[in-house]
Amino acid sequence: MKIESLDLQYIIRNILNSRKYRNTGLNRETIHDLILKEAPKFSSEKSLVKAVRRKLHNIVAPYLGEPDYIPLTKRLNKLNKHTLNSPQLQEVCREALSGHASTRERLPVMTEFYEQLFQHIGKPQSLLDLACGLHPLAFPWMGLPPTMHYHAYDIIQPRVDFINHFFSTIDMTPLAENRDILINPPPIRAEVGLFFKEAHRFEKREPGCNRLFWEYLQVDTLAVSLPAQNLSGTHDLTKQQRQLIHANLPKNCNVSELLIENELIFIIEKS
């Protein structure tokens, strides 16, 4: 279909007002980009919208779960100024992290996970958490100083708001932002970029997009994690994850691997 024949804003509004996405605060640019990319493949608007919804389902991943931010925010409000090792603060963080499958899997090994990760790449003073989901809520276990610059990016506004509220609660600068990082990669210079459990979904959205995205990022070290097994634990994904990484490596990069529980972490050193 020709883009000129479509009422883009009408399609975007309909998708955002649908029951599935009505209260998600989903980034409009994401839907707009999907329409532009998918339109040439279809001859009818109905088929196009169906394809966009299918891609959007994979990007937003509602099947992985989402916590209820209202009660969690109220609990944060009652904490006032607590230190990172406060049991009350950590309880709220654990509950939030357990609401999404991607971060829930990491809960039993969080301390060991970040000890191994930052022992390998060093403890940064500046960090980009890319397509972060709820991952910033694990900050109390990272062993990093609250004086650091922690930039977090997601396309769901309630997540971004809750992360910023959490940052403010622990006296960190609230640097979470609603940004589609594939369309608008952050131009910020940082020591480390974290891209956890998202590269495979990026490939489904736009095959081969990871290479250009990783090249653009202005970080010294990029840690890309992917599941070593499927969600049910019945299939080993190691071989295909390595293929994905090496097929998208920017030029003049060195890559090493860490395996922590069910998570393969590829450490990409950019020269």
Helices and strands as residue ranges (DSSP letters): G 3-5, H 8-16, H 28-38, G 39-41, H 45-60, G 62-64, H 69-79, H 87-97, H 101-104, G 107-109, H 110-121, E 126-129, G 135-141, E 149-154, H 157-169, E 176-178, E 190-196, H 199-205, H 209-216, E 219-227, H 238-248, E 253-260, E 263-270
